[in-house]
Amino acid sequence: MFLIAVKQGNITRNNWDSSTTSVRPTLNEILDFYIPKVITKSQKLLPKKIVVCTNGELDQTVLNNWNGFIDNATTKEIEFEFWGIDKIVSLVDRHLIPEQIFPNEYKTLLRKTLAFIDLVDYDLNHYYSLLENLFSKKNTSKKQIVKTLRIVRICFNTIIKWSEDAENLKPAFIASERTLLLSWKWMRENNLLKENYVLDEFYQIHQMKIKVGREYFLKTREHFYVKHSLFKYSRNQLEYSLTVWEQIGILSSLILVELFEAEIHYQENTEYSKICYSNVREYVTGLQYLITNNPPSKYPEYDEHLIEISLALIALFKTQENKFASQWIEYLISGLNDYYKLKKFIPLFTSDYEKLANIHLGNDISEPHSSMLIPILIEWSVILNEPKLYELIKKLIDQNYPEINLQIWFPEMTTENYLFNSNMSRNSGHTKCSINLYSDFQEYKNEMIEEKALLFEEKDFTIFKNYFYYLGYLSSRHYRSNLLPVYWREFLNESLPS
């Protein structure tokens, strides 16, 4: 006999034993009243399983309370079980999805997504179409709005479940980025960002991303600590290099999202926040080993690898790993210099795999016309207060490509319109070209500080006003756009020298 206690959301300290409707009082009521007084005589003869069922998870902070309770209350006739969102998704996937849960127009797209999800190169285009279809419907009532977000959540959870079954969590990780970005876009366009019930639903999706990130790290971490371990997942040296850069970006974004999670729980739940900070520490150690153990981390192939470099440096700076960050920048400068001296190669300004392959085969050349990557290294040398690195970059340029056009992209007020569903730096904003490297390190820093005050359109973006600032990190990695400059320039000293 199954006795199911249905609860909503995550089981935390706040709803474990704080009121008459909390989890523990409910379980006690089943044991003390429902079983002795309500069920029939024939039902009393059956073995019983009491299930706590919720569309969330069992928080680590109450895990000991749960285990202690069931240890004391379990008998030969009565046992306990917890059904969280993963269990529910599994049951829905097995029994309900084909017939009842989804409207007809969504079933085909979901089935196609699941059919292709175990393919290494699958781009999840059917899942993206499913999300776009879901968000294209007009929702005027609270019930319809909540239903939309919950269907999105079940779709995403199904992706996670099938990725786990296929033993390949990368599709779930990539799907997590698009799910969050398109959800926020829909909420923003429908003026729902001030509605707490909507933000609560969005936070549930965010929690699922946290879970996917943690599982992804656990699955991949052993490779970070072994030299050249990523090479075995690549068919040649070029693919090895691109794999290394992709993993640097993924791991860096995991660090930044976990840091966000730690920050928002710092006041209300210090125990959980400590768990998050502990995860961050382990992730950062993994990132350092990933960079150290894989030589391609010193040789960017595309100019757009400034995205991975920026995310990693932000993560290192926020976790006070400035020494390692400075050392890595020095290695990057040396790598750029060696690459050009030996092979006349500079990271391609346009990401073109065929051209890159031909260059590596000696059938083509890369020409140093423009770079956005090098100015990022310049700016970080200033942020880290490393005049030596600044001088090394000046020397790199003067000796190898003195005519190169150095550029930095800045957003405009309209940029947030593109942030959630496209490459925002390609579709909006403006570019500062022909950047001048002053002979005096301090002069460049002064210019950065002045620009920070003048060029700060991001301050009015909803992701900052509503504190979900990390969505900008995801957008840059996912859609391959330049990062918002505020993400690194926020570390600048606010005051100009007298």
N, C-alpha and C positions, 0 to 999 in steps of 0.2 A: 504494500500500500504506500503510495507516494503522497506526502503532505507537503505542499509547495507554498512557501512564504514569499510572496512577490514584493520586491523593493525596487526603488528607482535610483539609478546612478551608482557611483562608487560607494562601497562600504568603508567608511572612515571612522575616526574617533568621534566625530560630531554626530554620527547616527548609529553608533554601535550600542550605546547604553545611556543616552541623554534624555529620552522621553518615553512615554508609554508606547509609542509607535516605532521605537528603535528596534534594531535586530534582536538583541538579547532578550528584552521583554517579550517580543513576539514568540521566540523559541520557547521561553519559559511557559507562556500561555498555552502553547501547543502541548507541552509535556504535562502541565499541571491541570489543564481544564479540557482541552479539545479531545485528547486521547482517552482520558478516563470517563468523560461525561457525554461526548457528542457522537463518536463513531459507534457503529453497531457491534453486537456481540461477535458476529462472524468476522467483521473487520479487525476486531481486537485480537483474533487468532492469527492474523497475517503478520509476517515481518514488515517492519515499517521503515521507510527512508524519508527523513525530513530534509527538504531541499530549500536552501535560500537561493532565490533566483532573482537576478538583477541585470539590467542592461549596462552595467559598469564592470568594475573589477573590485577585488578584495585588496584594499590598500595594505602596504607592508606594515604600516603603523599599528594595524589591528590584527595582524596575522597571529601573534602570540595569544591574543584574547580569544580568537576563533579556535585555535588549536587547543587551548586550555579548556574552553567550554565543551567542545565535542569529546575531548578525552574523559571528562567527568561525566558527561551525559550519555555516552554510547553504551549500549547493553547488547545482549544477544538478540533482542527483539527490535532494537531501535538503532539506526545508524544515521549519519549526517552526510550531506554533500553540498557543495557550492557550485551553482551554475552562473558563471559570468557571461560577458558578451561573446567570448570565444566559443563557449559551449552552445550558446543560443544560435550563433551564426552557423555552427556545425550542424545543429538540428534543422535550422531553416534551410541550409544548403541541401541537406539530405532529403527533406520531406516537403518543403513548401515553395521554394523558389519557382520551380517550373509552372506551378498551377495558380498560386494565389497571391504571393506577396507583391509582385511587380506588375504594373500595367503592361499590356501587350507590346507597346512600342519600345519598352526598355528591355524586355526579355531577350530579344535577339542580340542586342549589343552586349548584354552581360554574358550571354552564352559564348559569343565570339571571343570576348576578352578572356574568359576562363579556358577556352579551347587553345588559345595561342600563348598563354601566360608562361608555359615552361620553355618556350623558344628563347634562346639567348638574346637575339636581336629584335624581339618584339617591342614595338614602340608604344603600346597601350592606346593606340588611336581609337579603338572601339570604346574603351573606358572613358576617354576624353569626350567622345561624342555623346556618350550616355550622360555624363555630368552636364554638358552644355544643353542637352534636351531637358534634363530635370530643371535646370535653372532658367530655361526659357519660358516656363509656364507662369502665368499670372497667379500670384498668391495674394489674396486680399485679407483673409482672416488669419487669426493667430493659429488656429488648428491647421490650416493649409501650410502655413510657414513652417511650423514645427514638423509636420509630416514630411515636407520636402527635405529638411535637414536630416531627419531620421532615416529616410530612404537612402540619402547620400551616405550616411554612416554605415548602414547595412551593406551597401555596395562596396564601400571601402573595406569593411571588415571581411567581406567575402574574398576580396583581392588578397588581403593579408593571409587568410586561411589557406587559400590555394597556393600562394607563394611559399608558405611554410611546408605544405604537403609536397611541393615540387623541390624543396630544399634550395630555394633560390629567393632570397629576400630582397634582392635589388628591385624587382618590379614593385613590390610593396613600398619600398622607400621612395621611389620616383613617383608612384601614385599618391603618396602622402603629400608631396609638395604641391602637385596640381590640385588635389582635393581641397587643401587649405586655401590656396590662392583663388580658385574659382568660387569657393564658398564666401570668402571675404568680398570679392568683387560683387557678387549677388547681394550680399547684405548691404554693402555700401550704396549700390545703385538703387536699392529699394528703401533707403533711409531706415535701416533696421539696427544700426550700430549703437543706438541709445536704449535698445530694448534688452533688458537683462535676460529675459527668457531665451532670446536669440543668441546672446553671447554665451549663455550657459550651454546651449546646444553646440555652438562652435567650439567651446572649450573641450567638449567631449571628443570632437574630432582631433583637436590638438593633443589630447591625452593619448589617443590612438597612435599619433605620430611619435610621441615620446616612447611608447611601447615598441613600435617598429624599430626606432633608432637603437634602443637598448638591445633588442634581439639581434639587429644587424651587427652591432659591435661585438657581441659575444660570439657570433658566428665567424667573424673575420679577424678577430684580434690576434690569433696565433700567428697569422701571416706577417704582422707588423714587426715581430721580434726576430725574424729570420732573414738573413741577407738574400736579396734578389728573389724572395719567395713569390713575388707577383709575376715573375717572368714565366712561370709554368702555366699561367693562365693566358699567355699571349703567344701568338704564332710566330712573331719575329720581334726584333729589337724596337721597331717603330711602335708596334702595338703595346709592347711592354711600357714604353715611355708614356703613351696616352692613358694606359691603365693606371699608372702611378699617379698621374695628374688628376684623373677622375677620382681616385680614392682619397687623395689629399683634400679635394673639394668636399666629398661626402663626409669624411671624418671631421673636417673643420666645421661643417654645418651642424653635425651632431653635437659638437662641443657648444656651439653658440645657442642652439635650441635648449640644451640641458641647462646652460647657464641662465637662460630666460626663465626656465621652470624653477630653478633654485631661487631666483630673485623674487618671483611673485609669491612664493610660499615662505619667504624668509621670516616674516612677522607672525603669520598665523599658524605655521606648522614647522617649527624649527627642526623637529626630528626628520621629517620628510625632506626638508631643505638640505640637511646634512647628507642625506643619501644622494641627493642630486649633485651636491658639490663633490662628494666622493667619486661619483660617476665621471664628473668633469675632469677630475684629477687623473683618473685612469685613462680617459679618452686622450687627454693632452700627452700623457706619457706615450700612448700608442702612436699619436701623430708624430712625435719627435723620433721615435724608432722607425716609423714609416719613411720619413724624410731621410734619416741617416742611413738606413739599410738599402735604399734604392737610389742609385746614382742618377737616374733620369730626373730626380727632383731638383737637380742643379741645372738642367738644360730644358727650359720651356720650348715647346715646338711651335705653339701658336701665340700670337699677341694676346688672345683672349684668355690665356692661362693666367693673366693678371687677376682673373676672378678667383682662381684657386689660391694664388699667392696672397691676395687681399684677405680672403676668408681665414686662411691659416694665420696670417700675421695679426689679424684682429683677435683671433682665439688665443694666440700666444701672449699678446699684450694684455688682454683681459685677465689672463691667469698668471701674470707677472713672470712670464718666461722671456723677458727682454733680451737676456744674454744669448739664448738660443736663436731668437728672432734675428738679432744682429749678425750672428754667425752665419745663419742661413742666407741672409741678404748678401753677405760677402761671398759665399759660395756661388750664389746666382750671378753676381757680377763677374766672378772668375769664369763661370760656365759660359756666359755670353761672350766674354772676351776670347776664350779658347775656341768656342764654336766658330767664331768669325775668323780668327787667325788660321785655324786648321782647315775649315771647310767653306769659308765665306758665307756662313749661315747666320741669319738673324730670324727670330720667331716671325712666322708669316702673319702679316697684318690682317689678311682674310683667311679664315679657316677653310682650307681646301685640301681634303685628304689625298686626292689624286696628285696634286702638285707636290704636296709634302712627300709622298712616296717616291715620286720621280726625283726630287732633290736628294733624298737619302740614297737612291740608286745611282746618283751622279748624272742624271739625264736632264736636270733643270737647275736653276739657281734661285736664291731668294735675294731680293734687292732691298736695301735699307732705305725705304722711302719715308715711312712713318712708324711711330711707336707710341702706344699708350701704356705699355707695360713698364718701360724704363722710367717715365715720370712717377709711376706708383712707387718704384724702388727709391727714387729721389725723395718723395714725400715721407716715406717711412724712415729714411735716414735722418730726416729732420725731426720726426715725431720721437724717434729713439735717441735723439740728441747725439748723433754719431757723425761729426764732421769728417771723420776719416772715410766713412762710406760715401759720403757726398763727393769727396775728392776722387775716390776710385771711380764713381760713375762718370764724373766729368772727364777723367782720363780715358775711360772706356770709349766715350763718344768722340773726344778729340782725336784719338789715335785710329779709330776704326771707321766711324761714319759721322764726320763733323757736319754734314749737310742734312742729317736726318731731322724730320719734322716731329718734334715732341708734342704730344697732345693730352689733354685731360677733358673728360666729358662732365658737364654739369646739367642737372635736371631743371625743368621749368614747372610752373604751376600745373600744367596739363599732364605732366609725366605720370602722375598716379593713375590716370585713365588707362595707361598701357601696362602698368606694373604687374597686374594679376593675370594677364592672358597673352603677353607678347614680349618681345625684346624692347624694353622701354628706352634704352639708349639709342636704338636704331630708329625708333618712331617719334622721338621727342627730344627736347633739350637742345643744348648747344655745346660746341666744342671749342675749347681754348687751344689755339694752334701756335706753332712756332714758339714754344716756351723757352724763355731765356734762362740759362743757368748762370747765376751771378758768381763772380769770383769769391764773394763773401757768403759763407754759409748762412749767416744771420739775416742777410738781405732776403734770401729766398724764404726763410721762416717768416719774416715780417710780411711778405707778400701773401703767404698762406693764411696768416691770421687775419689780414685785411679782407681777403676773399671769403674767408669763413663767415665774417660778419655781413658782407654784402651779398653773397651768393648762397642763401640758405632757404631756398624755396621749399625744401622738404619739411620745414617746421609745421606746415599746415596739412601735411598728409595724414589721412585717418590712421595709418598704422602707427604713427607716433602719438597722435592725440588720444588714441585708445590703447596705447601701450603694447600693441602687438608688433613692435618694431622689427622683430626677427623675420617677418614675412618678406622684407626687402632682401635679406640674405638668400632666402629660398628662391625668390624671383630671379636674382642674378645667376645663381647656379643652374636653375631649371631652364630658363629661357636664353642663357648665355649673353646676358647684358652686363654692362659696366655697373659696378656698385655705386650706390649713392655716396658722394664724397664725405657726407656727414659721418659715415660709419668709421672713417679713420681720422678725419679732421677734428672730431669731437675730443680727441686726446691731446690736441694742441694746447699749449699754455695760453690762457685767455688774454693776458696783458702784453702789450707791446713794450719793449725796453725803452727807457727814457733816453 
